[in-house]
Amino acid sequence: MKIALLFLLLIPCLACGQNSKPESTFQKLKARLIDFTPDKLCAQCGYSLAASTFKFEVVEGSEEFQKGQNILVTISCAGDNAFAYYKKTGNTLFEDRQDYLLLLYKPTAVPADIKQFQDLCSPYYEGENLPRLCSESLEKL
């Protein structure tokens, strides 16, 4: 009886594991940082999360974005990322007209603490009707 019950409990678990594959949380996108000035970079994160929103131009199109399309990307703790990059390389991370590989959250996978910053877009871009995304990380190209 115990073996039969164990078998009945395991069948649905095995079936789900074989038939479903978790959807990827991120997508990669090559984009160029445009309209950057240092005052758009947030302070470093400390006891609370801070984020910066930047405007990018898509360099290589994808299924969702066309080449040349402008997008707004919120990056959490951008100040921390910039400081760590400078300590490691001696160079600045954020440069106007620089190309980057962005690791973007898919819209359904944005963590709640980052989503609040995405919804409160930077005042620099208030009137612009552009897609708003969140990035986990970025890499200079």
N, C-alpha and C positions, 0 to 999 in steps of 0.2 A: 504494500500500500504506500509506504513512504517513497519507494523508488518511482512508482507511477505518479505520485504528486510532484516529486522533484522534476520528473520528465515533463509534465504538463506546464510547470512553471518556467522551464528553460526554453521550450519551443518558441514562445513569442519573443523572448530576448534574442535568441539566435537569428530568428527571421528578421527582426528589425535591424540588427547589426549588419546583416548581409545586403539588405535591400536599400538602405538609406545611407547617404553620404552627406556629412555636414557641409553646408554651403560655406564657401570661403568668406571670411570676415573683411578682407581687404582687397583693393584693386590698385594696380600700379599705373601711374600716369606721368609722362614727361611733360613738364611745363616750365615756362619762363616767368620769373618774378618780375613784375612790372609795377611802376609807381611806388617803389620802396623808398622810405626815408627812415632814419634811425628812431624818430619819435613814434613810429608805429610798432616798435618792438616793446612788448610788455616787460615789466619787472620780473626778476627771477621768482620762481615759486618758493614758498617757505611753508608757513602753516596752512596756506590756502592755495588752491589751484589758480593760476593766471594763464591767460591765453592771448594770442595775437591773431588778428585776421589780416591776411595779405591778398593782393590781387595777382593772379597768375594768368598767363596766356598759354593755351594748350599748344604744345610743340608737335606732338604726334597724336593724331586722332585715335579714338577708340570707339567701341560700340555706343557709348553714352555721350562722348564729347567730340566735337569737330575741331580739326586743326585751326588755330587762330581764334577760337572761342575764349572769352574771358570767364574766369571762375573766381570765387572767393573761397579761400581755404583758411580755416581756423587751426592753429597749431598750439597745443597746450604746452606750457612751460617753454615757450620759444626763447625766452631770455636765458634759461638754463642751458638749452641746446647750443645757443650762440656762445656762451661762456666756455662750455666744455670743448667745443670745436676750436675756439681760440687757444685754449690751454694746450690742446693736443697738436695743433698745426701752426699756430702763430698767425693764422689768417682769419678774416671775418667769414661767418657762415652766410649771412644774408647780404646779397649784393644786387642792386638794380640791374635788370637785363641779364641775369645769370640763369642758366638752365639747371633744373633739378629733376630728380626722380622722386616723385611723391608716393608715399604709401598711404592711400586714402581709405578711411572706413567706408564700407558700403552703407547707404542710408539706414538700413535696418539694423546695423550693428554698432552704431555710435553709442558709447557708454554715456549714461545719464549725466555724469559730472562734466563731460566735455560738451554734451549737447546744449547745456545751458549757455555756454559761450558761443556756440554756433548760432543760437537763436538771438543772442544779444550782440549782433554783428558790430564790428568797430564803427564808431561814428564817422570815420573817414569815407565809408561806403554806404551810408544810410539810404540815399535815394536811388541806388543802383539795383536794378532787378536782374541779378546774376545768380547762377546756381551756387549754393553755399554748402561747402563740404568740410570735413574734419580730417586732419592728417595725423597719423601715428608717428611718422618720421619723414624726413626728407634727406636726400643725398645730393651734393653738388655733382654736376656732370662736367 
